[in-house]
Amino acid sequence: MITVTKDDLINLGFGTSQSQTIIRLAKYYMVQEGFDYYNSRRLGRVPVHAVESILGVALYTQKDVNLHGKCV
């Protein structure tokens, strides 16, 4: 599973506050999907698919990801 942090979103061009809000919304989305693990305040890493579902666009294409699930 590929994950994303606030810093990753900032590197993609989102602002600091906007990145924090996106991560917060993605955590809420994951909790609503039944993953209570994301209910932690200290957790700052969420799956890319949660962020993509909030934004409505793909963040990474298949060629951007190597075999280990990390972005190149």
Jmol script that loads the backbone (N, CA, C; Angstrom):
load data "model"
ATOM      1  N   MET A   1       0.850  -1.171   0.000  1.00  0.00           N
ATOM      2  CA  MET A   1       0.000   0.000   0.000  1.00  0.00           C
ATOM      3  C   MET A   1       0.899   1.239   0.000  1.00  0.00           C
ATOM      4  N   ILE A   2       0.576   2.150  -0.863  1.00  0.00           N
ATOM      5  CA  ILE A   2       1.327   3.398  -0.946  1.00  0.00           C
ATOM      6  C   ILE A   2       0.673   4.403  -0.013  1.00  0.00           C
ATOM      7  N   THR A   3       1.502   5.086   0.772  1.00  0.00           N
ATOM      8  CA  THR A   3       0.976   6.074   1.714  1.00  0.00           C
ATOM      9  C   THR A   3       1.523   7.455   1.387  1.00  0.00           C
ATOM     10  N   VAL A   4       0.893   8.457   1.954  1.00  0.00           N
ATOM     11  CA  VAL A   4       1.283   9.836   1.716  1.00  0.00           C
ATOM     12  C   VAL A   4       1.222  10.599   3.035  1.00  0.00           C
ATOM     13  N   THR A   5       2.113  11.565   3.191  1.00  0.00           N
ATOM     14  CA  THR A   5       2.140  12.418   4.373  1.00  0.00           C
ATOM     15  C   THR A   5       1.895  13.865   3.968  1.00  0.00           C
ATOM     16  N   LYS A   6       1.800  14.717   4.966  1.00  0.00           N
ATOM     17  CA  LYS A   6       1.633  16.150   4.723  1.00  0.00           C
ATOM     18  C   LYS A   6       2.799  16.696   3.905  1.00  0.00           C
ATOM     19  N   ASP A   7       3.997  16.264   4.231  1.00  0.00           N
ATOM     20  CA  ASP A   7       5.187  16.737   3.516  1.00  0.00           C
ATOM     21  C   ASP A   7       5.175  16.301   2.049  1.00  0.00           C
ATOM     22  N   ASP A   8       4.668  15.100   1.786  1.00  0.00           N
ATOM     23  CA  ASP A   8       4.552  14.642   0.397  1.00  0.00           C
ATOM     24  C   ASP A   8       3.607  15.543  -0.388  1.00  0.00           C
ATOM     25  N   LEU A   9       2.502  15.920   0.235  1.00  0.00           N
ATOM     26  CA  LEU A   9       1.538  16.802  -0.434  1.00  0.00           C
ATOM     27  C   LEU A   9       2.134  18.190  -0.665  1.00  0.00           C
ATOM     28  N   ILE A  10       2.919  18.666   0.284  1.00  0.00           N
ATOM     29  CA  ILE A  10       3.580  19.964   0.121  1.00  0.00           C
ATOM     30  C   ILE A  10       4.545  19.898  -1.056  1.00  0.00           C
ATOM     31  N   ASN A  11       5.280  18.787  -1.179  1.00  0.00           N
ATOM     32  CA  ASN A  11       6.200  18.613  -2.300  1.00  0.00           C
ATOM     33  C   ASN A  11       5.476  18.538  -3.643  1.00  0.00           C
ATOM     34  N   LEU A  12       4.203  18.133  -3.619  1.00  0.00           N
ATOM     35  CA  LEU A  12       3.411  18.089  -4.844  1.00  0.00           C
ATOM     36  C   LEU A  12       2.826  19.451  -5.205  1.00  0.00           C
ATOM     37  N   GLY A  13       2.966  20.432  -4.301  1.00  0.00           N
ATOM     38  CA  GLY A  13       2.520  21.780  -4.624  1.00  0.00           C
ATOM     39  C   GLY A  13       1.372  22.298  -3.794  1.00  0.00           C
ATOM     40  N   PHE A  14       0.855  21.514  -2.870  1.00  0.00           N
ATOM     41  CA  PHE A  14      -0.205  21.981  -1.989  1.00  0.00           C
ATOM     42  C   PHE A  14       0.399  22.835  -0.877  1.00  0.00           C
ATOM     43  N   GLY A  15      -0.367  23.752  -0.350  1.00  0.00           N
ATOM     44  CA  GLY A  15       0.092  24.579   0.758  1.00  0.00           C
ATOM     45  C   GLY A  15       0.124  23.783   2.049  1.00  0.00           C
ATOM     46  N   THR A  16       0.768  24.340   3.054  1.00  0.00           N
ATOM     47  CA  THR A  16       0.899  23.652   4.345  1.00  0.00           C
ATOM     48  C   THR A  16      -0.459  23.400   4.988  1.00  0.00           C
ATOM     49  N   SER A  17      -1.264  24.425   5.097  1.00  0.00           N
ATOM     50  CA  SER A  17      -2.579  24.288   5.714  1.00  0.00           C
ATOM     51  C   SER A  17      -3.476  23.370   4.903  1.00  0.00           C
ATOM     52  N   GLN A  18      -3.420  23.492   3.595  1.00  0.00           N
ATOM     53  CA  GLN A  18      -4.233  22.652   2.727  1.00  0.00           C
ATOM     54  C   GLN A  18      -3.812  21.185   2.855  1.00  0.00           C
ATOM     55  N   SER A  19      -2.517  20.936   2.960  1.00  0.00           N
ATOM     56  CA  SER A  19      -2.015  19.572   3.125  1.00  0.00           C
ATOM     57  C   SER A  19      -2.487  18.969   4.443  1.00  0.00           C
ATOM     58  N   GLN A  20      -2.448  19.754   5.502  1.00  0.00           N
ATOM     59  CA  GLN A  20      -2.929  19.281   6.801  1.00  0.00           C
ATOM     60  C   GLN A  20      -4.414  18.934   6.740  1.00  0.00           C
ATOM     61  N   THR A  21      -5.187  19.753   6.068  1.00  0.00           N
ATOM     62  CA  THR A  21      -6.619  19.513   5.944  1.00  0.00           C
ATOM     63  C   THR A  21      -6.892  18.250   5.137  1.00  0.00           C
ATOM     64  N   ILE A  22      -6.142  18.042   4.068  1.00  0.00           N
ATOM     65  CA  ILE A  22      -6.323  16.854   3.240  1.00  0.00           C
ATOM     66  C   ILE A  22      -6.020  15.595   4.043  1.00  0.00           C
ATOM     67  N   ILE A  23      -4.939  15.597   4.809  1.00  0.00           N
ATOM     68  CA  ILE A  23      -4.592  14.440   5.647  1.00  0.00           C
ATOM     69  C   ILE A  23      -5.677  14.204   6.684  1.00  0.00           C
ATOM     70  N   ARG A  24      -6.165  15.256   7.296  1.00  0.00           N
ATOM     71  CA  ARG A  24      -7.229  15.145   8.303  1.00  0.00           C
ATOM     72  C   ARG A  24      -8.488  14.527   7.688  1.00  0.00           C
ATOM     73  N   LEU A  25      -8.868  14.990   6.503  1.00  0.00           N
ATOM     74  CA  LEU A  25     -10.052  14.455   5.826  1.00  0.00           C
ATOM     75  C   LEU A  25      -9.841  13.001   5.399  1.00  0.00           C
ATOM     76  N   ALA A  26      -8.625  12.677   4.990  1.00  0.00           N
ATOM     77  CA  ALA A  26      -8.326  11.299   4.600  1.00  0.00           C
ATOM     78  C   ALA A  26      -8.400  10.365   5.803  1.00  0.00           C
ATOM     79  N   LYS A  27      -7.931  10.828   6.952  1.00  0.00           N
ATOM     80  CA  LYS A  27      -8.040  10.021   8.168  1.00  0.00           C
ATOM     81  C   LYS A  27      -9.503   9.802   8.534  1.00  0.00           C
ATOM     82  N   TYR A  28     -10.310  10.841   8.421  1.00  0.00           N
ATOM     83  CA  TYR A  28     -11.740  10.723   8.695  1.00  0.00           C
ATOM     84  C   TYR A  28     -12.381   9.732   7.723  1.00  0.00           C
ATOM     85  N   TYR A  29     -12.003   9.824   6.452  1.00  0.00           N
ATOM     86  CA  TYR A  29     -12.510   8.901   5.433  1.00  0.00           C
ATOM     87  C   TYR A  29     -12.171   7.456   5.805  1.00  0.00           C
ATOM     88  N   MET A  30     -10.938   7.210   6.215  1.00  0.00           N
ATOM     89  CA  MET A  30     -10.520   5.857   6.568  1.00  0.00           C
ATOM     90  C   MET A  30     -11.267   5.332   7.790  1.00  0.00           C
ATOM     91  N   VAL A  31     -11.518   6.187   8.766  1.00  0.00           N
ATOM     92  CA  VAL A  31     -12.286   5.774   9.941  1.00  0.00           C
ATOM     93  C   VAL A  31     -13.708   5.413   9.519  1.00  0.00           C
ATOM     94  N   GLN A  32     -14.293   6.195   8.620  1.00  0.00           N
ATOM     95  CA  GLN A  32     -15.639   5.897   8.133  1.00  0.00           C
ATOM     96  C   GLN A  32     -15.684   4.584   7.354  1.00  0.00           C
ATOM     97  N   GLU A  33     -14.562   4.206   6.751  1.00  0.00           N
ATOM     98  CA  GLU A  33     -14.465   2.938   6.027  1.00  0.00           C
ATOM     99  C   GLU A  33     -14.253   1.756   6.980  1.00  0.00           C
ATOM    100  N   GLY A  34     -14.105   2.031   8.275  1.00  0.00           N
ATOM    101  CA  GLY A  34     -13.979   0.970   9.267  1.00  0.00           C
ATOM    102  C   GLY A  34     -12.575   0.730   9.786  1.00  0.00           C
ATOM    103  N   PHE A  35     -11.636   1.589   9.447  1.00  0.00           N
ATOM    104  CA  PHE A  35     -10.254   1.441   9.901  1.00  0.00           C
ATOM    105  C   PHE A  35     -10.015   2.373  11.083  1.00  0.00           C
ATOM    106  N   ASP A  36     -10.323   1.888  12.282  1.00  0.00           N
ATOM    107  CA  ASP A  36     -10.199   2.702  13.492  1.00  0.00           C
ATOM    108  C   ASP A  36      -8.755   3.082  13.810  1.00  0.00           C
ATOM    109  N   TYR A  37      -7.801   2.404  13.206  1.00  0.00           N
ATOM    110  CA  TYR A  37      -6.385   2.716  13.385  1.00  0.00           C
ATOM    111  C   TYR A  37      -6.103   4.184  13.047  1.00  0.00           C
ATOM    112  N   TYR A  38      -6.830   4.736  12.079  1.00  0.00           N
ATOM    113  CA  TYR A  38      -6.599   6.104  11.624  1.00  0.00           C
ATOM    114  C   TYR A  38      -7.267   7.144  12.523  1.00  0.00           C
ATOM    115  N   ASN A  39      -7.831   6.722  13.631  1.00  0.00           N
ATOM    116  CA  ASN A  39      -8.459   7.637  14.580  1.00  0.00           C
ATOM    117  C   ASN A  39      -7.433   8.275  15.523  1.00  0.00           C
ATOM    118  N   SER A  40      -6.176   7.943  15.372  1.00  0.00           N
ATOM    119  CA  SER A  40      -5.113   8.458  16.227  1.00  0.00           C
ATOM    120  C   SER A  40      -4.732   9.886  15.830  1.00  0.00           C
ATOM    121  N   ARG A  41      -4.562  10.741  16.810  1.00  0.00           N
ATOM    122  CA  ARG A  41      -4.161  12.127  16.550  1.00  0.00           C
ATOM    123  C   ARG A  41      -2.724  12.224  16.053  1.00  0.00           C
ATOM    124  N   ARG A  42      -1.892  11.297  16.481  1.00  0.00           N
ATOM    125  CA  ARG A  42      -0.472  11.365  16.156  1.00  0.00           C
ATOM    126  C   ARG A  42      -0.134  10.788  14.784  1.00  0.00           C
ATOM    127  N   LEU A  43      -1.062  10.079  14.189  1.00  0.00           N
ATOM    128  CA  LEU A  43      -0.821   9.452  12.901  1.00  0.00           C
ATOM    129  C   LEU A  43      -0.908  10.496  11.793  1.00  0.00           C
ATOM    130  N   GLY A  44       0.107  10.572  10.948  1.00  0.00           N
ATOM    131  CA  GLY A  44       0.131  11.564   9.886  1.00  0.00           C
ATOM    132  C   GLY A  44       0.350  10.970   8.511  1.00  0.00           C
ATOM    133  N   ARG A  45       0.149   9.665   8.379  1.00  0.00           N
ATOM    134  CA  ARG A  45       0.380   8.979   7.108  1.00  0.00           C
ATOM    135  C   ARG A  45      -0.895   8.232   6.745  1.00  0.00           C
ATOM    136  N   VAL A  46      -1.396   8.471   5.527  1.00  0.00           N
ATOM    137  CA  VAL A  46      -2.642   7.858   5.070  1.00  0.00           C
ATOM    138  C   VAL A  46      -2.435   7.217   3.700  1.00  0.00           C
ATOM    139  N   PRO A  47      -3.273   6.259   3.332  1.00  0.00           N
ATOM    140  CA  PRO A  47      -3.156   5.653   2.005  1.00  0.00           C
ATOM    141  C   PRO A  47      -3.439   6.665   0.897  1.00  0.00           C
ATOM    142  N   VAL A  48      -2.737   6.505  -0.207  1.00  0.00           N
ATOM    143  CA  VAL A  48      -2.904   7.408  -1.341  1.00  0.00           C
ATOM    144  C   VAL A  48      -4.339   7.352  -1.859  1.00  0.00           C
ATOM    145  N   HIS A  49      -4.950   6.166  -1.855  1.00  0.00           N
ATOM    146  CA  HIS A  49      -6.298   6.064  -2.406  1.00  0.00           C
ATOM    147  C   HIS A  49      -7.306   6.888  -1.612  1.00  0.00           C
ATOM    148  N   ALA A  50      -7.055   7.090  -0.322  1.00  0.00           N
ATOM    149  CA  ALA A  50      -7.954   7.929   0.480  1.00  0.00           C
ATOM    150  C   ALA A  50      -7.836   9.391   0.054  1.00  0.00           C
ATOM    151  N   VAL A  51      -6.612   9.846  -0.189  1.00  0.00           N
ATOM    152  CA  VAL A  51      -6.390  11.223  -0.641  1.00  0.00           C
ATOM    153  C   VAL A  51      -6.962  11.406  -2.047  1.00  0.00           C
ATOM    154  N   GLU A  52      -6.753  10.423  -2.899  1.00  0.00           N
ATOM    155  CA  GLU A  52      -7.271  10.513  -4.260  1.00  0.00           C
ATOM    156  C   GLU A  52      -8.793  10.562  -4.284  1.00  0.00           C
ATOM    157  N   SER A  53      -9.435   9.838  -3.374  1.00  0.00           N
ATOM    158  CA  SER A  53     -10.894   9.871  -3.340  1.00  0.00           C
ATOM    159  C   SER A  53     -11.411  11.231  -2.871  1.00  0.00           C
ATOM    160  N   ILE A  54     -10.661  11.908  -2.023  1.00  0.00           N
ATOM    161  CA  ILE A  54     -11.049  13.243  -1.556  1.00  0.00           C
ATOM    162  C   ILE A  54     -10.824  14.278  -2.654  1.00  0.00           C
ATOM    163  N   LEU A  55      -9.665  14.209  -3.305  1.00  0.00           N
ATOM    164  CA  LEU A  55      -9.324  15.189  -4.329  1.00  0.00           C
ATOM    165  C   LEU A  55     -10.017  14.918  -5.661  1.00  0.00           C
ATOM    166  N   GLY A  56     -10.298  13.654  -5.934  1.00  0.00           N
ATOM    167  CA  GLY A  56     -10.934  13.299  -7.196  1.00  0.00           C
ATOM    168  C   GLY A  56      -9.976  13.173  -8.356  1.00  0.00           C
ATOM    169  N   VAL A  57      -8.681  13.155  -8.082  1.00  0.00           N
ATOM    170  CA  VAL A  57      -7.655  12.983  -9.122  1.00  0.00           C
ATOM    171  C   VAL A  57      -6.596  12.008  -8.611  1.00  0.00           C
ATOM    172  N   ALA A  58      -5.890  11.379  -9.557  1.00  0.00           N
ATOM    173  CA  ALA A  58      -4.810  10.467  -9.197  1.00  0.00           C
ATOM    174  C   ALA A  58      -3.560  11.281  -8.871  1.00  0.00           C
ATOM    175  N   LEU A  59      -2.921  10.968  -7.760  1.00  0.00           N
ATOM    176  CA  LEU A  59      -1.694  11.659  -7.375  1.00  0.00           C
ATOM    177  C   LEU A  59      -0.479  11.073  -8.078  1.00  0.00           C
ATOM    178  N   TYR A  60      -0.442   9.775  -8.215  1.00  0.00           N
ATOM    179  CA  TYR A  60       0.697   9.094  -8.812  1.00  0.00           C
ATOM    180  C   TYR A  60       0.200   8.148  -9.891  1.00  0.00           C
ATOM    181  N   THR A  61       0.951   8.039 -10.967  1.00  0.00           N
ATOM    182  CA  THR A  61       0.636   7.053 -11.988  1.00  0.00           C
ATOM    183  C   THR A  61       1.399   5.776 -11.680  1.00  0.00           C
ATOM    184  N   GLN A  62       1.058   4.705 -12.363  1.00  0.00           N
ATOM    185  CA  GLN A  62       1.701   3.416 -12.104  1.00  0.00           C
ATOM    186  C   GLN A  62       3.201   3.482 -12.363  1.00  0.00           C
ATOM    187  N   LYS A  63       3.647   4.260 -13.352  1.00  0.00           N
ATOM    188  CA  LYS A  63       5.074   4.316 -13.647  1.00  0.00           C
ATOM    189  C   LYS A  63       5.862   5.094 -12.595  1.00  0.00           C
ATOM    190  N   ASP A  64       5.191   5.891 -11.749  1.00  0.00           N
ATOM    191  CA  ASP A  64       5.855   6.634 -10.679  1.00  0.00           C
ATOM    192  C   ASP A  64       6.177   5.753  -9.480  1.00  0.00           C
ATOM    193  N   VAL A  65       5.642   4.564  -9.441  1.00  0.00           N
ATOM    194  CA  VAL A  65       5.771   3.685  -8.272  1.00  0.00           C
ATOM    195  C   VAL A  65       6.617   2.481  -8.648  1.00  0.00           C
ATOM    196  N   ASN A  66       7.632   2.194  -7.847  1.00  0.00           N
ATOM    197  CA  ASN A  66       8.453   1.016  -8.135  1.00  0.00           C
ATOM    198  C   ASN A  66       7.831  -0.223  -7.502  1.00  0.00           C
ATOM    199  N   LEU A  67       8.501  -1.352  -7.585  1.00  0.00           N
ATOM    200  CA  LEU A  67       7.930  -2.612  -7.118  1.00  0.00           C
ATOM    201  C   LEU A  67       7.719  -2.675  -5.619  1.00  0.00           C
ATOM    202  N   HIS A  68       8.375  -1.844  -4.853  1.00  0.00           N
ATOM    203  CA  HIS A  68       8.263  -1.898  -3.397  1.00  0.00           C
ATOM    204  C   HIS A  68       7.190  -0.977  -2.861  1.00  0.00           C
ATOM    205  N   GLY A  69       6.410  -0.345  -3.732  1.00  0.00           N
ATOM    206  CA  GLY A  69       5.343   0.519  -3.280  1.00  0.00           C
ATOM    207  C   GLY A  69       5.792   1.897  -2.897  1.00  0.00           C
ATOM    208  N   LYS A  70       7.001   2.274  -3.251  1.00  0.00           N
ATOM    209  CA  LYS A  70       7.509   3.598  -2.938  1.00  0.00           C
ATOM    210  C   LYS A  70       7.539   4.423  -4.198  1.00  0.00           C
ATOM    211  N   CYS A  71       7.306   5.711  -4.048  1.00  0.00           N
ATOM    212  CA  CYS A  71       7.323   6.605  -5.199  1.00  0.00           C
ATOM    213  C   CYS A  71       8.758   6.899  -5.600  1.00  0.00           C
ATOM    214  N   VAL A  72       8.967   6.962  -6.881  1.00  0.00           N
ATOM    215  CA  VAL A  72      10.305   7.222  -7.407  1.00  0.00           C
ATOM    216  C   VAL A  72      10.518   8.701  -7.526  1.00  0.00           C
TER     217      VAL A  72
END
end "model"
wireframe off; spacefill off
backbone 0.3
color backbone group
